[in-house]
Amino acid sequence: MADGSMMTTEFNPATDSRAFRDALGCFGTGVTLVTTMGADGPMGFVANSFAGVSLSPPLVLWSPARSSNRFAQFSSARYYSIHILGQEQQALTERFGRNGPGFSDLPHDLSPEHSPLLANPLARFDCEQHAAHDGGDHLIIVGRVLRATLRDGDPLLFVRGKMTGFGA
Ligand SMILES: Cc1cc2nc3c(=O)[nH]c(=O)nc-3n(C[C@H](O)[C@H](O)[C@H](O)COP(=O)(O)O)c2cc1C
């Protein structure tokens, strides 16, 4: 804006990772819970790095951090399910955060491939790993969608580090 009412700062993303994260965070996304059956039982991972990739074949992607405690299990999982959370499902993101109870005491079904399934997601994509690509400190995992579900409702949104929703 020429009137000076908005200030734009330029930064070097290689040296100012805080500003880089902030800039990335102004790209609003939905929120997903990625689930898989780990060696010790069902596991869930909150991720906003989800994107649709291809319609034919049906492909989607998400990116787990290599630094995650759960990276090995999620990056090697043949089957997993990606749940897009509805606006009223924010509590699930705390349950599946670092110190949350995860799937313990949470009733769930299993897909035919044994991925743990959450009740009532806005949409769900049951995937088989199709490819994995280098993504720096993350891994870009592309999944072929074997089965999908969809219901009415508004999505949970994540923008500038905060959860929100349409009309919130
Ligand atoms: C809204 C939201 C989106 C997130 N998206 C991602 C993501 O796409 N990839 C990722 O590696 N971590 C993401 N995280 C962080 C992970 O869910 C997790 O908390 C973090 O990797 C720590 O995991 P660990 O306990 O397995 O080390 C996200 C967290 C939140 C709250």
The ligand as an SDF file (V2000), in Angstrom:
LIG
                    3D

 31 33  0  0  0  0  0  0  0  0999 V2000
   -2.4520  -27.4120   13.4510 C   0  0  0  0  0  0  0  0  0  0  0  0
   -1.1780  -28.1980   13.4820 C   0  0  0  0  0  0  0  0  0  0  0  0
   -0.6300  -28.6510   12.2950 C   0  0  0  0  0  0  0  0  0  0  0  0
    0.5570  -29.3930   12.2870 C   0  0  0  0  0  0  0  0  0  0  0  0
    1.0500  -29.8560   11.1080 N   0  0  0  0  0  0  0  0  0  0  0  0
    2.1670  -30.5990   11.0850 C   0  0  0  0  0  0  0  0  0  0  0  0
    2.6670  -31.1540    9.8740 C   0  0  0  0  0  0  0  0  0  0  0  0
    2.0740  -30.9940    8.8110 O   0  0  0  0  0  0  0  0  0  0  0  0
    3.8060  -31.8780    9.9350 N   0  0  0  0  0  0  0  0  0  0  0  0
    4.4750  -32.0970   11.1000 C   0  0  0  0  0  0  0  0  0  0  0  0
    5.5120  -32.7490   11.0910 O   0  0  0  0  0  0  0  0  0  0  0  0
    4.0110  -31.6070   12.2810 N   0  0  0  0  0  0  0  0  0  0  0  0
    2.8790  -30.8790   12.2960 C   0  0  0  0  0  0  0  0  0  0  0  0
    2.3820  -30.4180   13.4930 N   0  0  0  0  0  0  0  0  0  0  0  0
    3.0810  -30.7770   14.7390 C   0  0  0  0  0  0  0  0  0  0  0  0
    2.8210  -32.2340   15.0800 C   0  0  0  0  0  0  0  0  0  0  0  0
    1.4300  -32.4950   15.1740 O   0  0  0  0  0  0  0  0  0  0  0  0
    3.4470  -32.6680   16.4120 C   0  0  0  0  0  0  0  0  0  0  0  0
    2.8880  -31.9970   17.4990 O   0  0  0  0  0  0  0  0  0  0  0  0
    4.9290  -32.4150   16.4410 C   0  0  0  0  0  0  0  0  0  0  0  0
    5.5220  -32.9540   15.2830 O   0  0  0  0  0  0  0  0  0  0  0  0
    5.5920  -33.0780   17.6510 C   0  0  0  0  0  0  0  0  0  0  0  0
    5.5260  -34.4430   17.4190 O   0  0  0  0  0  0  0  0  0  0  0  0
    6.2710  -35.5670   18.2450 P   0  0  0  0  0  0  0  0  0  0  0  0
    5.6350  -35.5930   19.6180 O   0  0  0  0  0  0  0  0  0  0  0  0
    5.9660  -36.8020   17.4590 O   0  0  0  0  0  0  0  0  0  0  0  0
    7.7260  -35.2520   18.2800 O   0  0  0  0  0  0  0  0  0  0  0  0
    1.2050  -29.6770   13.5060 C   0  0  0  0  0  0  0  0  0  0  0  0
    0.6380  -29.2360   14.7200 C   0  0  0  0  0  0  0  0  0  0  0  0
   -0.5360  -28.5110   14.7100 C   0  0  0  0  0  0  0  0  0  0  0  0
   -1.1440  -28.0680   16.0110 C   0  0  0  0  0  0  0  0  0  0  0  0
  1  2  1  0
  2  3  1  0
  2 30  2  0
  3  4  2  0
  4  5  1  0
  4 28  1  0
  5  6  2  0
  6  7  1  0
  6 13  1  0
  7  8  2  0
  7  9  1  0
  9 10  1  0
 10 11  2  0
 10 12  1  0
 12 13  2  0
 13 14  1  0
 14 15  1  0
 14 28  1  0
 15 16  1  0
 16 17  1  0
 16 18  1  0
 18 19  1  0
 18 20  1  0
 20 21  1  0
 20 22  1  0
 22 23  1  0
 23 24  1  0
 24 25  2  0
 24 26  1  0
 24 27  1  0
 28 29  2  0
 29 30  1  0
 30 31  1  0
M  END
$$$$
